Amino acid sequence: MTQPITANKALTPGSIGDLQLRNRFIRAGCFEGMSQGGRVTPDLIEHHRRVAAGGAAMTTVAYCSVSFDGRAFDHELWMRQEILPGLRDLTDAVHREGAAASIQLSHCGFFASPQVIGRRPLGASRKLCLYRLSYCEEMTESQIEAKIEDFVRAARLAREAGFDAVEIHAGHGYLLSQFLSPWTNHRRDRDGGSLENRMRFPAAVVAGVRQALGPGFPILVKMNQRDGMRGGLELDEAVLIARRFEQEGASLLVPSCGFTAKTPLYMMRGRVPTWEMARNQGNLLARLGLILFGRFMVQTYPFQALFLLDGAIRIRQAVTIPVAYIGGVLSLAGIERVMKAGFEFTQVGRAIVRDPDFVRRLQSGALEASDCDHCNRCIATMEAGGVTCVTYP
């Protein structure tokens, strides 16, 4: 065992808006798969309580749709008055462990499941989703306005449930990202074409949530540096989007990457767990499709530590609000590099899924690096009762 770490900035207190955090580690919004029937379950509460007990300053509940029609799976939350008591139990459990709680608010858009939502999905433009084998319908102006109201309503309910922050998901190919990306946005009205037009809806969401929650409440925005495919969003436009989110009232940006329905492993890197994902599919057709075509549909991207650092630095240099680094955070040395590059916080996913005590063990000197091997089999467990590391002792 090494000596306890005292000099690393990541282990010192930090603030986002009016929120004071005990250190700079945030458990990233990685889908838990623990909200069967769209409700808060004891497993979901315990998962986040355990993360808080493990030393993270804030844990992020993911994914919570702002409306019923924004879900990809039946075991995803959707925000409504009915689930507030369960959410309050969750935030209370996290607070008792000395940590803060955030919730990720989003909408799946064109890759929502028709079987789950009982209708054709909504999207920026009509588009075939190979992930669902379904066509979405292009949203009307009135539907866009209604979704802005859904985001605002969901944010208000999150605060009522005791959350200390909200994270608006405008990346990874979710609905707001679909409007930002030229790959999915082919509109010919005021919400399509130029980047200024494509930013209109996502910017209005951030502005609406800021107006509803007041000046000091923390609003995190997860966004893409790149979509990861030809014709998608690239870094130069992402820099301009980051500045716009700052103007509209974002407290902190989380520059990630990837498009769930097109380049899902681009945001994580490492092995594609095709067989494990197929085994956990309840639908026989989906299971056969993954076995036969999974290796062609899901690209493999080699893993390397801090794989998003260069692009994240570009975005950090373009704004004055804090930026959290995400992407391949595994070791104390890597975290020191991130902090020295000017990031105020780091979001950690797989290392905390692997070991909920990751932060506490770094702080005590018991650990210098996670032994996560990026097999990504934790992704498959989301369909089998809840995310977990399948090799953790």
N, C-alpha and C positions, 0 to 999 in steps of 0.2 A: 504494500500500500504506500502511495506517495503522500506527501504532506497536504493538508487541506488547502484549497485554492482560495486566495484572498485578493489577488490583484487583477483578476480578469473582469473587465467591464461588464461582461454578460451576466455576472453573478452579483452585480450591484443593482440597487433600485432604479426604476425608470418610470416615466409617465407617458400616458397617451391622453391628450385632452386633460380632463379633470381627474382621470384615474391614475392612482399611484400603484405601481406593481413592485413586488418584492425582488424581482430580478428581470432579466431581458429574454427569458424563454417563454414562448407561447406554443402550446400544443396545436399543431396545424389542424385545419378542418378536414380531416380524413373520414370519409363515410364509415359509420360504425356498423350499419346493418342490424341495429338493435331497437327499431321502432316499429315493430309488427303492428299492422293495422293503422299505421300513422299516429301511434301514441307513444308517450314516454313509458318505458318499461323499467323495472328494477335493475336490469342489466345495464341499461344506458346510464342510469344514475350512478351505479357502482363503478362503471368504466371511468367516468369523469371524476368521481371522488378519488379514485385510485391515482389518476394522473395528478390531481391536486396534491394528494398526500406524497407523491413522488418528487415534489419540488418545483414543478413548473409554476410560473407566475400566473398564467392564464390558460385555461383550456377552452377549446372551441367546439361547440356542438355542431355537427354537420350531418346531413344536409337538411335544412328546413325550407320547404317550399312556401312561397308567400300565398299560394292558393292551391286548391285541390287539383287543378288541371296542369300543375307544374311538376308532377312526380314521375319518375322513371320506374319506381318499384313500390309495391304495397307497403314495404317496411321502411318507408321514408316519412319523416314528419311533415305535416303541413300546418301552418300556423292558424290557430283559431282559439276562441275563448275556452273551449272545452278542455284543452290540454294544459292550460295555465297552472292548475294545481300540481300536475306532475312536473312541469318545468320549474315551478317554485321549489319543489322538493329537491330537484337537481341543483339549482343554484344555491340553496341552503347547504346542501352537502358539500359543495365545492368551497363555499365561504368558511365553513367550519374547519376546513383544512388550511385556511390562510391564503387561498388563491382566489382569482377572479374568474368569471365565466363570460364567454362571448358566444354568440350564436350566428351561424352562417345562413343568411337569407338569400334565396335565389329562386329560379324557375328554370325547368329543363328546356322549355321551348320545343324545338322540333324533334328532340329525341325523348320527349315524354312518352310513356307507354299508353297506346290506345286502350289496351286491356285494363289498365289500372284506372285511367281517368274517364273511360267510357265515351270518348269522342276523338275526333281527329286533333292532333296536336297543333299548337300555335307556333308560328315562327316569323322571322324577319321577312322571308320570302318563301314561296313554294319551293320545297326541296325534298328529294327522296332521302330518307335516312336508312342507310343499309343496316345500321345497328338494329333498327326496328322493322325494316321492310315496310315503311309507311311514308306517305306524303303528308307534310304539314300544310296548313292553310296560312296564307299571308295575313298578318294582323292588320286590322283597320285602325284608323286614328282613334276611334272611340275605344277599341280594345287596348291600345297603347296607353291611353289615359287611365283606363281602369286598372291596368297593371301597375302604373305609377302609384295609384291609390292603394293597391294591394301591398306594395313594398312599404309604404308609409304606415299602413295599418299594422302590418306584421312587426315593424320596428317598435311601434308604440306598445304592442302586446308583449314584445320581448322585454322591454324595460319594466313593464308591469309585473312580469314574471321574475324579476330580480336580476336580469342579466346586466353586467357592468359595461358591455360593449356589444355592438352588432358588426358583423362582417358582411358587406354587400358583395356577392359573388358576381363579378363582371369578367370572369375569365373562363378557361377550360371548355369553351364552346357552349356554355349555358346561355339562356335567352339574351341577356345584355351583351354577352360576348358575340352572339350571333348577329346582333345589330352592328357591332363594331367591325366585324370581319367582312372583307369583300368576298370571301368564299361563300358566305351564307346570305349576305345582304345584296340583293339585286334590285332593290326598290327604285322606282322612278319618281317618288314623291319627296317631300321634305325630310324624310328619314332615310334616304338612300343616296348613293352617288359619292359625293365628297366626304372626306373624313368629318368635316364640320357637321354635315347632315347625319352621318352614321353615329356621331356622338350624342345627338340630341336626346334620345330616349334614356340611355344610361346616365347622362349628366343630369337629366331631370329627376331621375330616381335619387341620386345622391343629394341633389339640392332639396328635394321634397323631404327626405329623411332628416337632413340637417335642420330644416325649418321646424319639423315636428318635434325633434328631440332637444333642440336648444343648442347654444354655442359650445358648451363644454363636454357634452356626452361623446364618448369615443365612437367614431365611425371608421372602421377599417374597410378598405376596398381591395379585394383580390382581383388582379387583372393579368392579362397576358403580355409578356414581352414579344412572343412569337406564337403563332398557331401551330407551326411545325409542318405545313404542307404548302405546295405551290398554290398561289392565289390567295393565301391567307394573310393575316395581319403580320407585319414585320416590325422590327425594333424602332425604326425612325418614326412610324406612326404611334407606337406605344409611348414614346417620350411625350408626344403632344397630348395623348389621352391622359397621361399621368398629370400633366399640368392642368388639364381641364378638371379632373377630379379634385385636385387641390383647390381650384377656384370655386368649385361648388360646395366645398365644406368637408372633404375627407380629412380625417385626423391622421391617418397612417395608410400607406400603400404596401401591398404585398405582391410584388411582380413575379408571377409564375409563368407557365407556358402550357401549350397543348390543347387539344380539342377532343373531348371525351368520345364523340361519335366518329372521329376520324383518325386521330393520333393519340390514343389514350395513354400509352406508356412513355410518350415524349416528356410528360411532366414528372416522371418517376425514374426512368431508366432501369436497366437491369433485365433479368430474365422475364419472359412471358409465361405465366403458369397456365398454359392452355388446358392441359389434362385436368388439373385441379378445378379450374373454372367450369369445365364441361361437366365434371362429376357432380358439381353442386347445383346445376341447372335443374329446376323442377320441370321445365317444358322439354319433352323428348325431342322435338324438332330443333329447339335451340341447342340442346346438348349435341345432337348429331352435327349441326352446323359448325359448332366450335371444334369438334373433333376433326371434321373433314377440312374446314377452311380457316380455322382460327389462326394458323401460322401465316396465312396469306393476308388476313384482314387486320391483324394486330402486328405492327412493325416492332422490331427489336432495336433498342438504342443502348449502346454500351454505357455502363455507369462509370462516373468518376466523381470524386468528392467536389462539392461546390460548383456543380456543372452550370449553374445559372449566374455565376458571379459577375462576369463581364457585362452582361446586359443589365443586371440589377444596378451596377455602379452607374451606368449611363442614366438610368431613371433617377437614382438617388441624387445625382449631380444636377438634374433638371428641376427639382422641386425643393421647397424649403421645409415641408412637413417631414416627420420621421418616415423612414422606410424600413420594413422588416425584411431580412433576407430569408429566402426559402430555396431549397434545392440541394440535397446531398450534404446536409449537416450531420456529421458523424463523430467528430473528435474535438477535444479541447483546442488543439492547434488550429483546426479549421475555424472554430468559433472565434478564436483570437484574431485570425486573419479577417474575418467578417467584421468584427468590431473595429479593427484598425482601418478598415476601408470606409468607415463612417456610418455603418448601419446601427440603428438604435436598438433593434430587437432581432431575434431570429425565430422563425417558425420551424418546428421539428415535427416530423410525421413518423416515419418508420422506426427511428431509433427509440421513440417513446412507446410505440406499439410493441416493439421488441422487449423493452424493459421500462415499465412505468416509473422506476426509480432512477432513470437515466440522469436527470438533473441533480438530484440529491447525491448520487454517487460521484458525479463530476465534482460537486462542491466539496465533498468530504475527502477527495483524493483517492477514492477506491477505484476510480475508472478514469481512463484518459481518452478512450474511444469506444464507440459501440461496435459490437461484433456482428451486427446485421450484415448478411451476405447478399442482400438485394435480390433474393429469390422471388420476391413479390407474391409468395403464396398467401400472404395475409390478405391480398385482394380477393382471393377465392373464398376466404372465410366470411366475407361480408354477406355471401349468399347462403351461409350455413350456420346461421345463428348469431353471428357477430364477429367483428374483426379481432384477430388475435395472431400472435406469432406462433406458427405451428412447431417451431423448433426450440422455443424458450424452455429452459429447464423447469 
